[in-house]
Amino acid sequence: MQIPSICIKSVKKKKVDQLQDSVQRLEEKLSNLESENQVLRQQALAISPTAKALSARPKTPILQRTPENGNVLNGEAKKQLDSSLALSSPQEPVSEEKPQKSLNEKQQENQDLLIKCISQDLGFSGGRPIAACLIYKSLLQWRSFEVERTSVFDRIIQKIGAAIEVKDNDDVLSYWLCNSSTLLLLLQRTLKASGAASLTPQIKIYLKI
């Protein structure tokens, strides 16, 4: 008994809609992450080390000039001031860790979503493999070419390696071969445009694989 063609078309259309929805959500997350990165960079530039140091220092009590103390702090007052400064210093990294931790969590979520999307056959658009273009655009949005080390390259390589290990499936092999060659071409163009010195050692290794 053959399955009606209308049922097959319905299943394919549903799968395409799901993939398009996943890609759209990934692009929205990428856009939001880029906006948040821009805000954090502006905040970091606005808060200079001098301003941070002044804001972290406790206010020094003003001593009235009297015959007993003159203009000089006595030994006890100086000890109290030194103690208050020592206690205030360790609190600075706490406020800086929270935004960084939140940013790292969002980056991890976006990487997970990217791996989930490319785990499926995204097909082609305009003769170009969608998965390769999506990976390249994501790497650009995340500025992955500018950091010394990132796990996203290792995860992408592992995913492609696991996919092509499937035996007796020429369609899967040709699909990932096309995606890999396209992605490699895009990365090489970035290498030529920015210069070899600007790329991190991890990306140079990836280009040689």
Secondary structure, 3 states (H helix, E strand, C coil): CCCCHHHHHHHHHHHHHHHHHHHHHHHHHHHHHHHHHHHHHHHHHHCCHHHHHHHHCCCCCCCCCCCCCCCCCCHHHHHHHHHHHHHHHHHHHHHHHHHHHHHHHHHHHHHHHHHHHHCCCCCEECCEEHHHHHHHHHHHHCCCCCCCCCHHHHHHHHHHHHHHCCCCCHHHHHHHHHHHHHHHHHHHHHHHHHCHHHCCHHHHHHHHC
